[in-house]
Amino acid sequence: MIPFIDLQTQRRRIEGDVQGAIAAVLEHGQFILGPEVEELERNLSAFCRTKHTLGCANGTDAIVLALMALGIGEGDAVFAPSFTFVATVEAVKLVRATPVFVDVCKDTFNLCPDSLEAAITHIKGQSSLRPKAIIPVDLFGQPADYRKIEAIARQHGLAVIADAAQSFGARLDDKPVGAWGDIATTSFFPAKPLGCYGDGGAIFTNNDELLSLIRSYRNHGQGKDRYDNIRVGLNSRLDTLQAAVLLQKMKIFPDEIAARDTVAQNYTRNLPERVVPQATLAGATSVWAQYTVVVDARDRLRAALGEAGIPTAVYYPKPNHLQAPYVDAPRAPGGLPVTEYLQERVFSLPMHPYLDDDTQARILSVLAKAMN
Ligand SMILES: *Cc1c(COP(=O)(O)O)cnc(C)c1O
């Protein structure tokens, strides 16, 4: 069986550097908010051309912290796709706000600007909820249509929190993910394009005021010092050990992004007919957290690939608006027909920077045979 995501080849490539970095942390012993955390935050800011970066415990907390810093809570409406990992909307519920589900585009799988506008108008016109923010998700590694979404947000006075958990390293109009939105968040979960060896996350913003709020909220609502607590916050810091690992992984990250793109372009050029890949928005690059296609006979295709030792996955088999805690959340007028269409037809092929040419060729040939 070939691996769906190969983390071992990368581990061997940087093993010596990672072990040295971990040993250095064990030696200085500053396990919480040690010097590697600040160094990583500076590197990440430079990498995505954003003024400020703060590490935090994971990508879910990153969204929660962003919502807290924006003062979002009970009675507030937050617009988000249903076609995403549950954490996007879970964060909204955790701060007692109401997620409003918006449909996605059939080609890019990302937030649909028309459905978004309809949802905002609907909530403004008929409900007691106050529209406050939009959380676009960069599904499978590709930036959402921030040009249009930011324009809609400005027009309606809404904040944009970019859920870039899957897309860190991607760009839109040459502007890196991290710099789009009022706040952007990401995850360093091991399987994400830039993953650590455990849980980790980060928050990006150009806004000084939001920075100081997030810094306080991630550390028990800290005021002027550790024992001055001026707001109710979280314990959500990025471990120094994880920051040390990420500093080493960042050195090879640009190279890995290029390698992922080479695999994706090869897949796209050689897919059989009627296997439709996620489209990339004009002006956007993807870091291909997943390489995902749309087909009609998904189960049959996946079975054929599985028999040939080729693993596949379905992200996400059940959209959030059909999950028990979220079934009552408002939806865009007209519902979520594209989300429901995609949810029954998408699946993802093996994708990682170390997928060699022969394996790609084998995957494509099994796929072509199964389509006949
Ligand atoms: C992974 C992911 C998250 C959550 O990140 P964690 O670090 O696992 O908490 C949030 N949103 C999306 C879209 C994700 O893929």
The ligand as a Gaussian input file, in Angstrom:
#p B3LYP/6-31G(d) Opt

LIG

0 1
 C       -7.320000      21.364000      10.333000
 C       -8.315000      22.445000      10.202000
 C       -8.688000      23.265000      11.286000
 C       -8.287000      23.004000      12.690000
 O       -6.952000      22.851000      12.954000
 P       -6.454000      22.034000      14.234000
 O       -5.026000      22.442000      14.349000
 O       -6.642000      20.593000      13.942000
 O       -7.263000      22.493000      15.393000
 C       -9.553000      24.325000      11.048000
 N      -10.042000      24.552000       9.822000
 C       -9.740000      23.786000       8.771000
 C      -10.322000      24.110000       7.428000
 C       -8.877000      22.695000       8.921000
 O       -8.586000      21.923000       7.866000

